[in-house]
Amino acid sequence: MDVKIAKGVDIKLKGTADRVYANIRQSKYYAVKPSDFHLLIPKLIVKVGDSVKAGDVLFHDKNMDIVKFTSPVSGVVSDIIRGAKRKILDIVIEADSEVQYKEFKKRNLADLTRDDIIQDLLISGLWPVIRQRPFSTIANPHEEPKAIFISAFDSSPLAPDNDFIFHGDTDLFQLGLDIISQLCNGTTHLNLDGNSNSAKVFSDAKGVQINHIYGPHPSGNIGVQIHHINPINKGDVVWYLSPQDVLSIARFFRDGKYDASKIVALTGAKVKKPRYYRIIQGMSIA
């Protein structure tokens, strides 16, 4: 399907990341921030001084206790930072020099059912990467969406180039798509930038509907894409997630561990060497 968006503007800013990976030392502290998740009320499972592995539960959603949030690294819970009315702002972990992973049960991927996938994502702490529209809240595992959307590009200024980030991950990305598409009886949409030739990791993807989105920013905005391809009517629910979250889910089912690594672009006019970095989610920017 081709979608053409007429209104909008591509904002040109200096400081786009060079297509180069740079090394960065591991942070001493990592944090998980409940405020990153809309309408979440956290219920703590850990306390200061507890030792955790990557994948151990830190807290769950008070309104839906099956939705768990896990540690991105191993180490010791060094601080729980609270704000007004004791609202939990950060769970801070002092990381080990080498990440130790909690081992999860590996399943035969060919035998996975929808319920198996949901249960494993809930246990691992990966479920919160799946959001739902309207309201951009964490997806409700008790509901079934009419469609799932993944945008393979970001049209916002200085956004990272997914074609570069996903080089060499074709098989892993396809595995993630195969798993995610089982969560919905409707269509799983993979949206590509129609203004350029997307990498084969996206253009050759199977088991999904590939849509080409043409036009200026905000053409890469997932809400705009949903509006033009499969609008949300009263009572409808649509799920969406990012391409890197697809990789995280694939790595979990392939390796049996929660790997919170991401690739980010450090960009902007004030950055001397804008480039890409592989990090673990939640690291201190210091």
WOZIDA-V254702 format. One record per pair of residues at least 24 apart in sequence whose ideal C-beta (glycine too) atoms are under 10 Angstrom apart, sorted by the first residue. I is the first residue (numbers start at 0). J is the second residue. D is the distance in Angstrom with one decimal. If there is no record, write none. Layout:
I;J;D, I;J;D
//
This chain:
0;186;10.0, 0;188;8.4, 0;190;9.2, 0;208;6.8, 0;209;8.0, 0;210;4.5, 0;211;7.4, 0;212;9.3, 0;227;9.2, 0;228;6.5, 0;229;9.8, 1;193;6.5, 1;210;7.4, 1;211;5.0, 1;212;8.2, 1;213;6.8, 2;190;8.1, 2;193;7.7, 2;210;6.2, 2;211;7.2, 2;212;5.0, 2;213;6.8, 2;214;8.0, 2;218;8.1, 2;223;9.0, 2;224;7.2, 2;226;9.7, 2;227;4.7, 2;228;6.3, 3;193;7.8, 3;211;9.3, 3;212;8.2, 3;213;4.6, 3;214;5.8, 3;218;9.0, 3;227;8.8, 4;154;9.4, 4;193;9.4, 4;212;6.8, 4;213;6.7, 4;214;3.2, 4;215;7.2, 4;216;9.1, 4;217;7.8, 4;218;4.7, 4;219;9.8, 4;220;9.5, 4;223;6.7, 4;224;9.0, 4;226;9.8, 4;227;7.1, 5;213;9.3, 5;214;6.3, 5;215;8.6, 6;214;7.9, 6;215;8.0, 6;217;9.0, 6;218;9.9, 6;223;9.8, 7;154;8.1, 7;214;6.1, 7;215;4.0, 7;216;5.3, 7;217;5.6, 7;218;6.6, 7;219;10.0, 7;220;9.2, 7;223;8.5, 8;215;5.3, 8;216;6.4, 8;217;9.2, 9;154;7.1, 9;155;9.6, 9;156;8.2, 9;194;9.1, 9;214;9.3, 9;215;4.6, 9;216;5.4, 9;218;9.1, 10;154;9.3, 10;155;7.8, 10;156;4.4, 10;157;9.0, 10;215;8.9, 10;216;6.5, 11;156;7.5, 11;157;9.8, 12;155;9.9, 12;156;4.5, 12;157;5.6, 12;266;8.3, 12;267;7.6, 12;268;6.9, 13;156;9.9, 13;157;8.8, 13;266;9.2, 13;267;7.8, 13;268;4.3, 13;269;9.3, 13;270;9.6, 13;273;9.1, 14;156;9.2, 14;157;6.1, 14;264;9.7, 14;265;9.1, 14;266;4.9, 14;267;4.1, 14;268;4.5, 14;269;7.3, 14;270;5.5, 14;271;9.8, 14;273;5.1, 15;156;8.8, 15;157;6.0, 15;158;9.0, 15;159;9.5, 15;160;8.6, 15;264;8.3, 15;266;6.2, 15;267;9.3, 15;270;10.0, 15;273;6.3, 16;157;7.6, 16;158;9.4, 16;159;6.6, 16;160;7.6, 16;163;8.7, 16;263;9.1, 16;264;4.0, 16;265;6.7, 16;266;5.1, 16;267;9.5, 16;270;8.5, 16;272;9.1, 16;273;4.4, 16;274;5.2, 16;275;5.7, 16;276;9.3, 17;163;9.8, 17;264;9.5, 17;266;9.8, 17;272;7.3, 17;273;6.2, 17;274;5.1, 17;275;8.1, 18;160;6.9, 18;162;9.3, 18;163;5.0, 18;164;9.7, 18;166;9.3, 18;264;10.0, 18;274;8.3, 18;275;7.6, 19;163;9.4, 19;272;8.3, 19;273;9.2, 19;274;4.7, 19;275;6.7, 20;163;9.2, 20;164;9.5, 20;262;7.9, 20;274;7.1, 20;275;5.1, 20;276;7.3, 20;277;6.9, 21;265;8.3, 21;272;7.3, 21;273;9.9, 21;274;4.8, 21;275;7.0, 21;276;5.8, 21;277;9.1, 22;276;7.9, 22;277;8.3, 23;263;9.8, 23;265;9.1, 23;276;4.9, 23;277;7.8, 23;278;6.7, 23;282;8.6, 24;282;10.0, 25;72;8.5, 25;94;6.7, 25;95;9.4, 25;96;7.6, 25;97;8.9, 25;98;8.5, 25;278;8.9, 25;279;7.5, 25;282;7.6, 26;72;8.7, 26;92;10.0, 26;93;9.9, 26;94;6.8, 26;278;8.1, 26;279;7.7, 26;281;8.5, 26;282;3.9, 26;283;4.6, 26;284;8.5, 26;285;7.5, 27;74;9.1, 27;77;9.4, 27;92;9.8, 27;93;6.4, 27;94;6.3, 27;96;9.5, 27;282;9.2, 27;283;7.2, 27;285;8.8, 28;72;9.5, 28;74;8.8, 28;77;7.0, 28;78;8.5, 28;89;9.6, 28;91;5.7, 28;92;6.9, 28;93;5.9, 28;94;6.9, 28;281;8.9, 28;282;7.9, 28;283;4.9, 28;285;8.3, 29;53;9.7, 29;70;7.9, 29;71;5.7, 29;72;5.0, 29;73;10.0, 29;74;7.6, 29;77;9.8, 29;89;9.9, 29;90;9.3, 29;91;7.3, 29;92;4.9, 29;93;8.4, 29;94;5.6, 29;259;8.7, 29;278;9.8, 29;279;6.6, 29;280;7.9, 29;281;4.2, 29;282;5.5, 29;283;7.1, 30;71;9.1, 30;77;9.8, 30;78;8.7, 30;80;8.1, 30;88;8.9, 30;89;4.4, 30;90;6.5, 30;91;4.9, 30;92;7.3, 30;280;9.8, 30;281;5.2, 30;282;8.5, 30;283;7.3, 31;57;5.8, 31;58;7.9, 31;68;6.1, 31;69;8.3, 31;70;7.1, 31;71;7.0, 31;87;9.7, 31;89;7.2, 31;90;4.9, 31;91;8.5, 31;92;7.8, 31;124;9.4, 31;259;9.6, 31;280;8.5, 31;281;5.7, 32;68;9.9, 32;80;9.3, 32;87;8.9, 32;88;6.7, 32;89;5.5, 32;90;8.1, 32;91;9.9, 32;281;7.8, 33;57;9.4, 33;58;7.0, 33;60;9.1, 33;68;7.5, 33;86;8.4, 33;87;5.5, 33;88;7.5, 33;89;8.4, 33;90;7.9, 34;82;9.0, 34;86;8.4, 34;87;8.6, 34;88;6.5, 34;89;8.7, 35;68;9.7, 35;127;8.8, 35;281;9.6, 36;60;8.2, 36;66;9.2, 36;68;8.1, 36;127;6.0, 36;130;8.8, 36;135;9.6, 36;136;7.8, 36;137;5.9, 37;130;8.3, 37;134;6.8, 37;135;5.5, 37;136;5.2, 37;137;7.8, 38;62;8.3, 38;134;7.5, 38;135;9.2, 38;136;5.4, 38;137;8.2, 39;63;9.4, 39;66;8.4, 39;68;8.5, 39;87;9.8, 39;127;8.2, 39;136;8.2, 39;137;7.0, 40;86;9.3, 40;87;9.2, 41;68;7.3, 41;86;9.1, 41;87;5.2, 41;90;8.3, 42;68;10.0, 42;87;9.3, 43;76;9.6, 43;79;7.1, 43;87;6.9, 43;90;7.6, 44;68;9.0, 44;69;9.8, 44;90;9.8, 45;70;8.4, 45;75;9.9, 45;76;5.1, 45;79;8.2, 45;90;7.2, 45;92;9.2, 46;76;6.8, 46;79;7.5, 47;75;8.5, 47;76;5.5, 47;77;6.9, 47;78;6.4, 47;79;6.0, 47;90;9.5, 47;91;9.0, 48;75;6.6, 48;76;6.5, 48;77;8.3, 49;74;9.9, 49;75;7.0, 49;76;4.7, 49;77;10.0, 49;92;9.5, 50;74;7.4, 50;75;5.5, 50;76;7.9, 50;92;9.8, 50;95;9.2, 50;99;9.5, 51;75;7.5, 51;76;6.4, 51;90;9.7, 51;92;6.6, 51;94;10.0, 51;95;9.8, 51;99;9.2, 51;101;8.5, 52;95;9.0, 52;98;8.3, 52;99;4.9, 52;100;6.1, 52;101;4.4, 52;102;8.8, 52;256;9.3, 52;257;9.0, 53;92;9.5, 53;94;9.4, 53;95;9.4, 53;98;5.3, 53;99;6.8, 53;100;4.8, 53;101;6.5, 53;124;9.6, 53;256;7.1, 53;257;5.6, 53;258;7.7, 53;259;6.8, 53;279;8.4, 54;98;10.0, 54;99;9.5, 54;100;5.9, 54;101;3.5, 54;102;8.2, 54;103;6.8, 54;122;9.0, 54;123;6.4, 54;124;6.8, 54;125;9.5, 54;251;8.9, 54;255;9.6, 54;256;6.3, 54;257;3.7, 54;258;9.0, 54;259;8.9, 55;92;9.9, 55;99;9.9, 55;100;9.7, 55;101;5.5, 55;124;8.8, 55;257;8.9, 56;101;9.4, 56;122;8.7, 56;123;9.7, 56;124;6.8, 57;90;5.2, 57;92;8.2, 57;124;8.3, 58;87;7.5, 58;90;6.9, 58;124;9.9, 59;121;9.5, 59;124;9.4, 60;126;9.7, 60;127;8.4, 60;137;7.2, 63;121;9.7, 63;126;9.9, 63;137;8.1, 63;139;7.4, 63;140;8.1, 63;141;8.5, 65;117;9.2, 65;118;8.8, 65;121;5.3, 65;122;9.0, 65;126;8.3, 65;140;6.7, 65;141;8.9, 66;120;9.7, 66;121;6.5, 66;124;9.0, 66;126;5.8, 66;127;6.5, 66;137;6.0, 66;138;9.1, 66;139;8.9, 66;140;7.4, 67;120;9.8, 67;121;6.3, 67;122;7.0, 67;123;8.1, 67;124;5.2, 67;125;9.5, 67;126;7.5, 67;127;8.5, 68;124;5.5, 68;126;9.2, 68;127;6.4, 68;137;9.8, 69;101;8.0, 69;122;8.9, 69;123;6.6, 69;124;3.0, 69;125;8.2, 69;127;9.5, 69;257;5.7, 69;259;8.3, 70;94;9.4, 70;98;9.8, 70;101;8.6, 70;124;8.1, 70;257;8.3, 70;259;8.4, 70;281;8.7, 71;98;8.6, 71;124;8.9, 71;257;7.8, 71;258;8.9, 71;259;3.5, 71;260;8.5, 71;261;9.6, 71;278;9.8, 71;279;5.3, 71;280;4.9, 71;281;4.8, 71;282;8.3, 72;97;9.8, 72;98;5.3, 72;99;8.7, 72;100;9.5, 72;259;7.5, 72;279;5.9, 72;280;9.1, 72;281;7.6, 72;282;8.5, 73;97;8.1, 73;98;5.3, 73;99;3.9, 73;100;7.3, 73;101;8.5, 74;98;8.6, 74;99;8.8, 89;281;9.3, 90;281;9.2, 91;281;9.2, 91;283;8.9, 92;281;7.9, 94;279;8.2, 94;281;9.6, 94;282;8.5, 94;283;9.8, 98;256;9.5, 98;258;9.0, 98;259;9.1, 98;260;9.3, 98;279;7.4, 99;256;9.9, 100;254;8.6, 100;255;8.6, 100;256;4.1, 100;257;6.9, 100;258;7.7, 101;255;9.4, 101;256;7.0, 101;257;6.9, 102;254;9.6, 102;255;6.0, 102;256;6.6, 103;251;7.2, 103;252;9.3, 103;254;8.9, 103;255;4.8, 103;256;6.4, 103;257;7.4, 104;255;6.9, 105;251;9.9, 105;252;8.0, 105;253;8.5, 105;254;8.1, 105;255;4.3, 105;256;9.6, 106;252;7.1, 106;255;8.7, 108;174;7.6, 108;177;7.9, 108;178;7.7, 108;249;9.9, 108;252;6.2, 108;253;8.0, 111;177;9.2, 111;178;7.0, 111;181;6.9, 111;252;7.7, 112;181;7.7, 113;143;8.6, 113;181;5.3, 113;182;6.0, 113;183;8.7, 113;184;8.9, 114;140;9.6, 114;181;10.0, 115;178;9.9, 115;181;9.0, 115;252;9.8, 116;178;5.9, 116;179;8.2, 116;181;5.9, 116;182;6.3, 116;248;8.7, 116;252;8.1, 117;141;9.3, 117;181;9.5, 117;182;7.1, 119;178;9.4, 119;248;9.3, 119;251;7.3, 119;252;7.1, 119;255;9.6, 120;178;9.0, 120;179;9.7, 120;182;8.8, 120;248;6.9, 120;251;7.8, 120;252;9.2, 122;251;10.0, 122;257;9.6, 123;247;9.3, 123;248;8.8, 123;251;5.5, 123;252;9.3, 123;255;9.3, 123;256;8.5, 123;257;5.1, 123;258;10.0, 124;251;9.5, 124;257;6.0, 124;259;8.8, 125;240;9.8, 125;244;7.8, 125;247;6.2, 125;248;5.8, 125;250;9.6, 125;251;5.9, 125;252;9.6, 125;257;6.8, 125;258;9.7, 125;259;9.2, 126;248;9.6, 127;244;9.6, 128;240;5.4, 128;241;7.4, 128;243;8.9, 128;244;4.0, 128;245;8.9, 128;247;6.6, 128;248;7.4, 129;179;8.2, 129;182;7.9, 129;238;5.5, 129;239;7.7, 129;240;5.1, 129;244;7.6, 129;248;8.7, 130;221;8.8, 130;237;9.5, 130;238;6.9, 130;239;5.7, 130;240;6.7, 130;241;9.3, 130;244;9.5, 131;231;9.8, 131;236;5.4, 131;237;6.6, 131;238;5.1, 131;239;7.5, 132;221;7.9, 132;222;6.8, 132;225;6.1, 132;226;9.6, 132;231;5.8, 132;235;8.5, 132;236;7.5, 132;237;4.8, 132;238;7.9, 132;239;6.7, 133;222;9.3, 133;225;9.8, 133;231;6.0, 133;233;9.8, 133;235;8.3, 133;236;8.1, 133;237;8.4, 134;236;10.0, 135;221;9.2, 135;222;8.3, 135;239;8.7, 138;182;8.7, 138;236;8.0, 138;237;9.5, 138;238;4.9, 138;239;8.7, 138;240;8.7, 139;236;7.5, 139;238;9.4, 140;182;9.2, 142;236;5.4, 142;238;8.9, 143;182;7.9, 143;183;6.7, 143;184;6.7, 143;185;8.3, 143;236;7.8, 143;238;9.2, 144;182;7.6, 144;183;5.3, 144;184;9.1, 144;185;6.8, 144;187;9.7, 144;235;8.3, 144;236;4.9, 144;237;5.4, 144;238;4.2, 144;239;8.9, 145;183;7.7, 145;184;8.7, 145;185;4.8, 145;186;8.5, 145;229;7.1, 145;231;8.4, 145;232;9.1, 145;234;9.6, 145;235;5.5, 145;236;6.7, 145;237;6.3, 145;238;9.2, 146;183;6.5, 146;184;9.8, 146;185;4.6, 146;186;5.1, 146;187;7.2, 146;188;6.2, 146;208;8.9, 146;225;7.9, 146;228;8.1, 146;229;4.9, 146;231;9.3, 146;235;8.8, 146;236;9.1, 146;237;5.3, 146;238;7.7, 146;239;9.0, 147;176;9.7, 147;179;6.3, 147;180;7.3, 147;182;6.6, 147;183;4.9, 147;185;7.6, 147;186;7.7, 147;187;4.5, 147;188;6.9, 147;189;9.5, 147;207;8.6, 147;237;7.4, 147;238;4.8, 147;239;6.7, 147;240;7.6, 148;186;9.3, 148;187;8.0, 148;188;4.9, 148;189;8.4, 148;190;6.8, 148;210;9.2, 148;221;5.8, 148;222;9.4, 148;224;6.3, 148;225;5.7, 148;228;7.7, 148;229;8.0, 148;237;6.4, 148;238;7.4, 148;239;4.2, 148;240;8.2, 149;175;9.2, 149;176;7.8, 149;179;7.7, 149;187;7.3, 149;188;6.9, 149;189;5.2, 149;190;7.0, 149;201;9.3, 149;204;9.3, 149;207;7.7, 149;221;8.4, 149;224;9.7, 149;238;9.7, 149;239;6.9, 149;240;6.1, 149;241;7.3, 149;242;6.1, 149;244;8.6, 149;245;6.4, 150;188;8.8, 150;189;8.3, 150;190;4.8, 150;191;8.7, 150;192;9.0, 150;210;9.5, 150;212;8.1, 150;218;9.3, 150;219;5.8, 150;220;7.8, 150;221;5.1, 150;222;10.0, 150;223;9.4, 150;224;6.0, 150;225;9.6, 150;239;7.7, 150;240;9.4, 150;241;7.6, 150;242;7.6, 151;189;6.1, 151;190;6.2, 151;191;5.2, 151;192;7.2, 151;197;6.3, 151;198;8.6, 151;200;8.6, 151;201;4.5, 151;202;9.0, 151;204;8.6, 151;209;9.0, 151;210;9.8, 151;212;9.5, 151;219;8.9, 151;241;9.5, 151;242;5.6, 151;245;9.6, 152;190;7.5, 152;191;6.7, 152;192;4.0, 152;193;9.5, 152;194;8.9, 152;195;8.2, 152;197;7.4, 152;201;8.4, 152;212;7.8, 152;218;8.3, 152;219;5.0, 152;242;8.8, 153;192;9.1, 153;216;9.0, 153;217;9.8, 153;218;9.8, 153;219;4.7, 153;220;8.5, 153;221;9.6, 153;241;8.9, 153;242;9.5, 154;192;7.4, 154;194;8.7, 154;212;8.5, 154;214;8.5, 154;215;7.1, 154;216;4.0, 154;217;6.2, 154;218;5.0, 154;219;3.2, 154;220;7.1, 154;223;9.2, 155;216;6.0, 155;217;7.5, 155;219;6.6, 155;220;7.9, 156;216;7.6, 156;266;8.7, 156;267;9.6, 157;264;7.2, 157;265;9.7, 157;266;4.1, 157;267;6.5, 157;268;9.3, 157;270;9.6, 157;273;8.1, 158;216;9.0, 158;219;7.2, 158;264;7.6, 158;266;8.5, 159;243;9.3, 159;262;7.3, 159;263;6.9, 159;264;3.9, 159;265;9.8, 159;266;8.0, 159;275;6.9, 160;195;9.7, 160;198;9.4, 160;264;7.8, 160;275;8.6, 161;191;9.7, 161;192;8.9, 161;197;8.4, 161;198;7.8, 161;200;8.6, 161;201;7.5, 161;219;9.9, 161;241;9.2, 161;242;5.7, 161;243;8.2, 161;262;9.4, 162;191;9.9, 162;192;8.8, 162;195;8.0, 162;196;8.7, 162;197;6.3, 162;198;4.0, 162;199;9.4, 162;200;7.8, 162;201;7.6, 162;202;9.8, 163;198;8.2, 163;262;8.9, 163;264;9.2, 163;275;7.3, 164;198;9.5, 164;200;9.6, 164;242;8.1, 164;243;7.3, 164;246;9.2, 164;261;9.3, 164;262;4.9, 164;263;9.2, 164;264;8.4, 164;275;7.0, 164;277;9.6, 165;197;9.8, 165;198;6.3, 165;199;9.7, 165;200;4.7, 165;201;7.4, 165;242;6.8, 165;243;8.5, 165;245;9.6, 165;246;7.8, 165;262;9.0, 166;198;7.0, 166;199;9.8, 166;200;7.5, 167;200;8.4, 168;198;9.7, 168;200;6.1, 168;242;9.4, 168;243;9.7, 168;245;9.6, 168;246;6.2, 168;249;8.6, 168;250;9.9, 169;198;8.5, 169;199;6.6, 169;200;4.5, 169;201;9.2, 169;203;7.4, 169;204;8.7, 170;200;9.1, 170;249;8.8, 170;253;9.6, 171;200;9.1, 171;245;8.7, 171;246;5.8, 171;248;9.9, 171;249;4.8, 171;250;6.9, 171;253;7.2, 172;198;10.0, 172;200;5.3, 172;201;7.9, 172;204;7.2, 172;242;7.2, 172;243;9.7, 172;245;6.0, 172;246;6.2, 172;249;6.9, 173;200;8.1, 173;203;8.5, 173;204;6.3, 173;205;6.6, 173;206;8.0, 173;207;9.6, 173;245;9.4, 173;249;8.2, 174;245;8.9, 174;246;9.1, 174;248;8.7, 174;249;4.3, 174;250;8.9, 174;252;7.1, 174;253;6.5, 175;204;9.9, 175;240;9.4, 175;242;8.6, 175;243;9.8, 175;244;8.3, 175;245;3.7, 175;246;5.9, 175;247;8.0, 175;248;5.1, 175;249;3.5, 175;250;8.4, 175;251;9.4, 175;252;8.3, 175;253;9.3, 176;204;5.8, 176;205;7.6, 176;206;5.9, 176;207;5.6, 176;242;9.7, 176;245;6.4, 176;248;9.6, 176;249;8.3, 177;204;9.9, 177;205;8.2, 177;206;6.0, 177;207;9.4, 177;249;8.5, 177;252;9.5, 178;245;8.6, 178;248;6.0, 178;249;6.7, 178;251;9.1, 178;252;5.9, 178;253;9.8, 179;206;9.4, 179;207;8.7, 179;238;8.8, 179;240;7.3, 179;244;9.1, 179;245;6.4, 179;248;6.6, 179;249;9.0, 180;205;9.6, 180;206;5.2, 180;207;6.3, 180;208;10.0, 181;206;9.4, 182;238;7.2, 183;237;9.3, 183;238;7.0, 185;229;8.2, 185;237;8.9, 185;238;9.8, 186;210;9.9, 186;228;9.0, 186;229;7.4, 187;238;9.3, 188;221;9.9, 188;224;7.6, 188;225;8.4, 188;228;6.1, 188;229;7.2, 188;237;9.3, 188;239;8.9, 189;242;8.7, 189;245;9.3, 190;218;9.0, 190;219;8.2, 190;221;8.0, 190;223;9.9, 190;224;5.1, 190;225;9.4, 190;227;9.7, 190;228;7.6, 190;239;9.9, 192;218;7.6, 192;219;7.1, 193;218;8.1, 194;218;7.9, 200;242;9.0, 201;242;8.0, 204;245;10.0, 243;280;9.7, 247;280;8.9
//
